[in-house]
Amino acid sequence: MLKVNPHYEKLPGSYLFAEIARRVKEYGQEHPDAQLIRLGIGDVTRPLAPAVVEAMEKAAREMGRAETFRGYGPDYGYDFLIQAILDNDYQGLGIQADEVFVSDGAKCDVANVQELFSDDAVVAVTDPVYPVYVDSNAMAGRAGSYAQDRWDRLCYLPCTAENGFVPPLPDRPVDVIYLCYPNNPTGTVLTKEQLKPFVDYAKANGAIIVYDAAYKAFITSGAPRSIYEVEGAKDVAIECCSYSKTAGFTGTRCGFMVIPHGVKGIGGQGQPVELNAMWKRRMGSKFNGVSYPIQRAAEAVYSKDGWAQCMENIRYYLRNAQVIREGLEKAGYTVFGGVDAPYIWMKTPEGMGSWDFFDLLLNRYHVVGTPGAGFGPCGEGYLRLTAFNTLEKTQEAVERIVHG
Ligand code: MLT
């Protein structure tokens, strides 16, 4: 009989957001009259921008005419979208067209990129962390064994209120460091000066950085929108970006990954190997590209109207974030994030466990959050709220939490 991948057996429970969805569904079935407000998973609620829809419709019509029909697209993305990415996301940063790979979203990219690492590569993650980095490495056997909320082969970089949520450098040699800024789940950002030591560490130790910039559209301060703003990063960093949160593509699916030619690992004969070439090889074998109408839709995000409409939505969500932050702070809660990000990281009251607080919010106030402990050991004692619901529901949720 088939021997299954033994590493799956080590995974604790289900994927965090699947577990929350299960609990919320169960609660909803038992309490059909409860008016639940969902501030849990970071799923957008604003509709697609009109300019994006128009481009998608036009491209769909092209697909219906013999003269303009297209079959398989390029594995790495259409030139028109790659050029728009270079002109808008990477102007002046020296990224080349063949260093950009269009994909169906950042989640898949950050989960799949670990296929390029050796089985015994040592991985560092911030704690708390977006669970996909951990789960994907655990499934590949790179995280070791799981006991007492920790994987024994992962190097955790604790991000706490005490260190201002600035991760320390790894205290032992690692090969890969996953960073996500603006951060999911804490909603905090790092300055260029705070990122530079990670680039220097990677250079000095032959490590690489996987930089998840999915929330960069929310930056209102001077924080960098790309790791490539940091000197030297093109030699050590891969960057993942997404239209999910920038342009409401959570259900539409499109993102991209940048792998500069300078990012290298060591091959079997001790020779340097470009991760860019490896990813091209992988994409050729495992991917047939994102559909033409969706890539046209993504291109339209960068049009004058498209960008203005998308940024209007971002401002809407940032206003929600402000409502949550200020409302909870006024009521005496300690909160972080929510200025450069759609996430608010709130301290649970009176040291309550984060799953207990999750249950309390669900049962008493019918508000769904995400327990901090689901993001790692340092998330215990915190709960994450998202700013992606409507303004009215966000105000109502804060009102319920604050006044009961
Ligand atoms: C989250 O809630 O952390 C995100 O929505 C998850 C994701 O983008 O996959």
Boltz pocket constraint, residues with backbone or C-beta under 6 A from the ligand:
constraints:
  - pocket:
      binder: B
      contacts: [[A, 40], [A, 41], [A, 42], [A, 43], [A, 107], [A, 130], [A, 184]]
      max_distance: 6.0
